[in-house]
């Protein structure tokens, strides 16, 4: 998962607030064991969460992912039977069926958490982390207490996502906290003064010296990371870095067209020369013969070949200039 910082400063308590029905039988696994046991099928569960139908009721509205009326009552009875079976004799088969049933919760929570994160954080990565939180919630939930599983699971899922994001963060949490404090101070002073506050005013508001504020700014530079894609996309139609990098070996299409046009004009001009001039030009420029060798081919002296060459070049130049002028 790409590293990302959290700007909301939320803390998650992973303490177990509910008894485990599976623990009554002494078969509940630890969180680490559940991560290992579900790593093989996490991708399929994630796909189920991503592909949740649009008619599934939102967890925030109290929906549990099933239809209304008689079908909903039957689904409720079926899920209660699954919970009873899992509490009585926990197994991976029943657990996986519960995970698939409550998978829409993961998508919902991941979407809410991802709203305040940088754009480079993929929601699919958040869903993958949330799946482990859902598994942990299923294994530690006790349905006999009469509490709603959705409420408990959403806290576990959210906590798993936040914990995974924090583990990928390269900036210490204390620095993140100080950064938020400085941001709030700047906003508060700006609203009060009606202008951008000076460093001295900010230091006074924070209760620190000016040197301490400058040192704090140096630490906060770690949090000011901008994706290269974002910088490249500024003022451009394309946001791809690849499209902005020059290719020194690439062929310039305009140069190819110009060269092709020049060759056609030159060939046309050469075709209008006399036969002897064409032979001199062909042997000298295309066959790389010397003037003396051309003289032997034509049976003339080298000086005569030089005269023929000069005459041919002048005629070609005049014809090409005439074509360019027209």
BAFILO-458175 format. One record per residue (C-alpha): residue number from 0; x, y negated, z negated. Coordinates in steps of 0.25 Angstrom, whole numbers, plus 5000, padded with zeros to 4 digits. Layout:
BEGIN
[NUM [X Y Z]]
...
***
This chain:
BEGIN
[0 [5000 5000 5000]]
[1 [5005 4986 5003]]
[2 [5009 4978 4991]]
[3 [5000 4967 4987]]
[4 [4999 4958 4975]]
[5 [4986 4956 4967]]
[6 [4981 4942 4965]]
[7 [4970 4945 4955]]
[8 [4979 4949 4944]]
[9 [4970 4960 4940]]
[10 [4974 4971 4931]]
[11 [4969 4985 4931]]
[12 [4968 4995 4919]]
[13 [4969 5009 4923]]
[14 [4965 5014 4910]]
[15 [4955 5025 4910]]
[16 [4942 5019 4905]]
[17 [4933 5031 4907]]
[18 [4934 5045 4903]]
[19 [4936 5056 4914]]
[20 [4926 5067 4916]]
[21 [4937 5075 4922]]
[22 [4946 5073 4909]]
[23 [4935 5081 4902]]
[24 [4940 5093 4909]]
[25 [4954 5090 4908]]
[26 [4956 5089 4923]]
[27 [4958 5074 4926]]
[28 [4970 5070 4933]]
[29 [4979 5058 4931]]
[30 [4979 5046 4941]]
[31 [4992 5050 4946]]
[32 [4987 5064 4949]]
[33 [4974 5059 4956]]
[34 [4983 5050 4965]]
[35 [4991 5062 4969]]
[36 [4979 5071 4971]]
[37 [4971 5061 4979]]
[38 [4983 5056 4988]]
[39 [4980 5066 4999]]
[40 [4965 5062 5000]]
[41 [4966 5047 4997]]
[42 [4967 5044 5012]]
[43 [4953 5051 5015]]
[44 [4947 5044 5003]]
[45 [4952 5031 5007]]
[46 [4946 5033 5021]]
[47 [4933 5036 5014]]
[48 [4934 5023 5007]]
[49 [4937 5015 5019]]
[50 [4926 5021 5027]]
[51 [4915 5019 5017]]
[52 [4902 5016 5024]]
[53 [4897 5002 5023]]
[54 [4884 5007 5016]]
[55 [4891 5011 5004]]
[56 [4886 5003 4992]]
[57 [4896 4994 4986]]
[58 [4902 4998 4972]]
[59 [4900 4984 4968]]
[60 [4885 4985 4971]]
[61 [4884 4998 4963]]
[62 [4884 5007 4975]]
[63 [4890 5021 4975]]
[64 [4892 5024 4989]]
[65 [4879 5031 4992]]
[66 [4865 5028 4998]]
[67 [4852 5024 4991]]
[68 [4840 5032 4987]]
[69 [4840 5047 4986]]
[70 [4853 5048 4993]]
[71 [4859 5039 4983]]
[72 [4853 5047 4972]]
[73 [4858 5060 4978]]
[74 [4872 5054 4979]]
[75 [4872 5049 4965]]
[76 [4869 5063 4960]]
[77 [4880 5069 4969]]
[78 [4890 5060 4964]]
[79 [4886 5063 4949]]
[80 [4887 5078 4952]]
[81 [4902 5075 4958]]
[82 [4905 5067 4945]]
[83 [4900 5078 4936]]
[84 [4908 5089 4944]]
[85 [4920 5080 4944]]
[86 [4919 5078 4929]]
[87 [4916 5093 4926]]
[88 [4926 5099 4935]]
[89 [4935 5089 4942]]
[90 [4941 5092 4956]]
[91 [4947 5085 4967]]
[92 [4936 5089 4976]]
[93 [4925 5082 4968]]
[94 [4935 5070 4965]]
[95 [4937 5068 4980]]
[96 [4922 5068 4982]]
[97 [4920 5057 4971]]
[98 [4932 5049 4978]]
[99 [4925 5049 4991]]
[100 [4912 5045 4985]]
[101 [4917 5033 4978]]
[102 [4927 5029 4989]]
[103 [4919 5017 4993]]
[104 [4923 5011 4979]]
[105 [4937 5011 4983]]
[106 [4935 5004 4996]]
[107 [4926 4993 4989]]
[108 [4936 4991 4978]]
[109 [4948 4990 4988]]
[110 [4941 4980 4996]]
[111 [4938 4971 4984]]
[112 [4953 4972 4979]]
[113 [4958 4970 4993]]
[114 [4951 4957 4994]]
[115 [4961 4949 4986]]
[116 [4974 4956 4992]]
[117 [4983 4952 5003]]
[118 [4979 4956 5017]]
[119 [4990 4966 5019]]
[120 [4984 4975 5008]]
[121 [4976 4986 5015]]
[122 [4963 4989 5009]]
[123 [4965 5004 5013]]
[124 [4977 5004 5003]]
[125 [4968 4998 4992]]
[126 [4958 5009 4995]]
[127 [4969 5020 4994]]
[128 [4973 5015 4980]]
[129 [4958 5014 4976]]
[130 [4956 5029 4980]]
[131 [4966 5033 4968]]
[132 [4958 5023 4959]]
[133 [4945 5030 4963]]
[134 [4951 5044 4960]]
[135 [4956 5040 4947]]
[136 [4942 5034 4943]]
[137 [4935 5047 4947]]
[138 [4944 5055 4939]]
[139 [4943 5046 4927]]
[140 [4928 5043 4927]]
[141 [4918 5049 4918]]
[142 [4904 5049 4923]]
[143 [4898 5053 4910]]
[144 [4901 5039 4904]]
[145 [4890 5034 4913]]
[146 [4898 5023 4920]]
[147 [4898 5020 4935]]
[148 [4910 5026 4942]]
[149 [4910 5015 4952]]
[150 [4913 5004 4942]]
[151 [4924 5013 4936]]
[152 [4930 5017 4949]]
[153 [4931 5003 4955]]
[154 [4940 4999 4943]]
[155 [4949 5011 4945]]
[156 [4950 5009 4960]]
[157 [4953 4994 4959]]
[158 [4963 4997 4948]]
[159 [4970 5007 4957]]
[160 [4971 4997 4969]]
[161 [4976 4986 4960]]
[162 [4986 4995 4953]]
[163 [4991 5000 4967]]
[164 [4992 4986 4972]]
[165 [5000 4981 4960]]
[166 [5010 4993 4962]]
[167 [5013 4988 4976]]
[168 [5015 4974 4971]]
[169 [5030 4969 4971]]
[170 [5027 4957 4963]]
[171 [5026 4959 4947]]
[172 [5012 4956 4941]]
[173 [5017 4945 4932]]
[174 [5022 4938 4945]]
[175 [5008 4939 4951]]
[176 [5002 4934 4938]]
[177 [5011 4922 4938]]
[178 [5008 4919 4953]]
[179 [4993 4919 4950]]
[180 [4995 4910 4938]]
[181 [5003 4900 4947]]
[182 [4993 4901 4958]]
[183 [4982 4898 4948]]
[184 [4990 4886 4942]]
[185 [4992 4880 4956]]
[186 [4977 4881 4959]]
[187 [4973 4875 4946]]
[188 [4983 4863 4946]]
[189 [4980 4861 4961]]
[190 [4965 4859 4958]]
[191 [4968 4851 4946]]
[192 [4978 4841 4952]]
[193 [4972 4841 4966]]
[194 [4986 4844 4972]]
[195 [4997 4854 4973]]
[196 [5003 4855 4959]]
[197 [5018 4853 4957]]
[198 [5027 4864 4951]]
[199 [5029 4856 4938]]
[200 [5013 4855 4937]]
[201 [5012 4870 4939]]
[202 [5023 4873 4929]]
[203 [5016 4865 4919]]
[204 [5003 4871 4921]]
[205 [5010 4885 4920]]
[206 [5017 4881 4907]]
[207 [5031 4884 4913]]
[208 [5043 4876 4917]]
[209 [5046 4871 4932]]
[210 [5058 4881 4933]]
[211 [5049 4892 4928]]
[212 [5039 4889 4938]]
[213 [5049 4889 4949]]
[214 [5054 4903 4944]]
[215 [5039 4908 4945]]
[216 [5038 4903 4959]]
[217 [5050 4911 4962]]
[218 [5044 4924 4956]]
[219 [5031 4921 4964]]
[220 [5038 4921 4977]]
[221 [5036 4936 4976]]
[222 [5021 4935 4977]]
[223 [5022 4926 4989]]
[224 [5023 4937 5000]]
[225 [5016 4935 5013]]
[226 [5014 4946 5024]]
[227 [5022 4943 5036]]
[228 [5010 4946 5044]]
[229 [5003 4935 5038]]
[230 [5014 4925 5041]]
[231 [5015 4930 5056]]
[232 [5000 4929 5057]]
[233 [4999 4914 5053]]
[234 [4994 4906 5065]]
[235 [4995 4918 5075]]
[236 [4984 4927 5081]]
[237 [4992 4940 5078]]
[238 [4996 4944 5064]]
[239 [5006 4955 5068]]
[240 [5020 4953 5065]]
[241 [5024 4962 5076]]
[242 [5018 4953 5086]]
[243 [5026 4941 5081]]
[244 [5040 4948 5082]]
[245 [5047 4946 5095]]
[246 [5052 4957 5104]]
[247 [5065 4954 5110]]
[248 [5064 4966 5119]]
[249 [5050 4963 5124]]
[250 [5048 4959 5139]]
[251 [5043 4945 5141]]
[252 [5031 4947 5150]]
[253 [5032 4933 5156]]
[254 [5047 4936 5159]]
[255 [5043 4949 5166]]
[256 [5033 4941 5175]]
[257 [5043 4930 5179]]
[258 [5054 4940 5182]]
[259 [5044 4948 5191]]
[260 [5039 4936 5198]]
[261 [5054 4932 5201]]
[262 [5057 4945 5206]]
[263 [5046 4945 5216]]
[264 [5049 4931 5221]]
[265 [5064 4935 5222]]
[266 [5060 4947 5230]]
[267 [5051 4939 5239]]
[268 [5062 4929 5242]]
[269 [5072 4940 5245]]
[270 [5063 4947 5255]]
[271 [5063 4934 5263]]
[272 [5078 4933 5264]]
[273 [5085 4938 5277]]
[274 [5089 4953 5277]]
[275 [5104 4950 5275]]
[276 [5101 4940 5263]]
[277 [5092 4951 5257]]
[278 [5103 4961 5258]]
[279 [5113 4952 5251]]
[280 [5104 4948 5240]]
[281 [5100 4963 5238]]
[282 [5115 4968 5238]]
[283 [5120 4957 5229]]
[284 [5109 4956 5218]]
[285 [5103 4970 5218]]
[286 [5114 4979 5222]]
[287 [5125 4970 5215]]
[288 [5135 4971 5227]]
[289 [5145 4960 5229]]
[290 [5146 4951 5240]]
[291 [5158 4958 5246]]
[292 [5150 4972 5245]]
[293 [5138 4965 5252]]
[294 [5147 4960 5263]]
[295 [5152 4974 5266]]
[296 [5137 4979 5267]]
[297 [5133 4968 5276]]
[298 [5146 4968 5284]]
[299 [5149 4953 5281]]
[300 [5160 4946 5273]]
[301 [5158 4943 5258]]
[302 [5157 4928 5261]]
[303 [5146 4930 5271]]
[304 [5138 4938 5260]]
[305 [5140 4927 5250]]
[306 [5134 4917 5261]]
[307 [5122 4927 5263]]
[308 [5121 4928 5247]]
[309 [5120 4913 5245]]
[310 [5110 4911 5257]]
[311 [5101 4922 5251]]
[312 [5102 4916 5237]]
[313 [5098 4902 5242]]
[314 [5087 4907 5250]]
[315 [5081 4915 5238]]
[316 [5082 4903 5229]]
[317 [5075 4894 5239]]
[318 [5064 4905 5241]]
[319 [5062 4907 5226]]
[320 [5062 4892 5223]]
[321 [5051 4890 5234]]
[322 [5043 4901 5228]]
[323 [5044 4894 5214]]
[324 [5040 4881 5220]]
[325 [5028 4887 5227]]
***
